[in-house]
Amino acid sequence: MINEVGIFINGVPLINRNYYGYEVDQFDRFLIYSFISALEIFYSTIFSQDLEYIKGTRSILIFSKETVRIPKSEELYNIIAYAVADNTIKNLDKRIKKTIQPRLKKVVSSFISQYPNPNYINVSKYDNFKKEIDKIFAIG
């Protein structure tokens, strides 16, 4: 079961969609995103590949990352879509590879096409994208 899907850029949360009553404190959310961004940079630097997921006792965090150059800027941005799922999913590795990660890739590509110049100032403008996430994950 997917509990949450969201997007963040360089550790800053832009969108998160919660399902089934799953909720995290907003302050904790910033800490989580910053930690995941740092971990992803560390992992990709050391192992020369993207971090695909982190498995815990009860939950698993699954990621899809695109690095893009924002128009009118020389900076590169890591746009990461993530999903939080129960660790009890049958055939977990297969489901991650065949279902969840391809959907996360679609979330990232769709977000980039709809918002080619994202910023951190007014994240409420991304609220409508939650409907796109629901459609991609067939939830709602």
N, C-alpha and C positions, 0 to 999 in steps of 0.2 A: 504494500500500500504506500503510495506517495503521500507524504504529509505536508511538504512544502516545496515550492519551486520559486526561484528568484534569479535576479541578475545583479551583479555588482561590477564596478569598474575601479581598478586599482584600490580595492579595499573599501570603496564607498558604495553602500547599498542604494540601488535605484528602484527596484521592484521586488516585492516578495508576495507570494500568493500562498496562503495557508489553507489547508484542507483538514476536515475531520477534527476541528477544535484544537489543532496543534498551534501553539503560540510561544514565542520567545520575547522576553523583555527587549525593548528597542535599544537600550544602552548595551545590553549583552550582545545584541545583533551587530553593533559596530565592532565590538571586540572580536566576535567570531569572524566577521568578514576580513578584518585586518590580519588576524592570525592566519586564515586560509590563504590570503594573498601572499603573505610572507612565506608560508609553507610551500605554496605553488612555485614561487620564484626560486626558493632554495632547491626544491626537488628538480625543477626543469634545468637549473644551472648545473647541479651536481650530476644528474643522470641523463641530461639532454633529451628529455621527453616530458610530456605533460602529465601532471597528476590526474589520474582517472577517477579514483575514489578513495575514501577513508572509511574503513569498516570498524565500527565499535561493537560493544556487546549487544545493544538494543537497536541501534540505528546505523545507517550508512549514508555518507555524503557522496554524491556522484557529481562529477564536473564535466563541463565542456568549455574550452577556452578558445577565443580568437584574439589575435593581436592585430590591432588596426591603427592606422595613422588617421587621426581626426583631420578633416579638411581645415585649411588655414592654420595648421599647426605642424611643427616638426616632431612633436612628441608621439611616441607609441603608447597605446593604451591596451591593457588586458581586459577584455570584456569576458566575464565568466558567468555562465549559467550553471545553476546547481539544483540538485533535488535532494531532499531528505526523505529517505524511505525506511520502512521497517526492515530490520535485519532478518525477519522471518519469511521473506519471499522465497518461494520454492524455485530451485534452479537459479539462484541469485546471480552468479557470474554470467550465465547465458542471457538472463533478462536484462542485465546492465548493458551488455554488448549489443544485443539485438533490438532492444526496445527503448530503454531509458536514455542511453547516450545519444542515439540518433535523434530522439525527440529534443534533447537538450541542444544539440547542434542546430536543429531547426529553430529553436527559440532564439539562439544567438543570431543566426543569419537573418531571421525575420526582424529582430530588434534592430540590427544594423541597417537593414533596408528601410525601415520606418523612421529611424532616428539616426541619420548618418553623422550628426554633429552633437552627440550627447554632452550634457554638462551636469554638474553637481548642484547647481543653484536651486532649481525648481523641480524637484523630483516628482512632484504631484502630477506633472504633465505626462508622466509615464503610466498613470493609473489605468488608462484605457487599454494598455497592452496586456493587462491581466486577463482580459477576455480572449486574447490571442493565445496566452499560455493555457487557459482552460480548453480551448479548441485543440491545440497541439497534443495535450495530454488526455483529451476526451474526458474531461472531468467537468461536472457542472450542468 
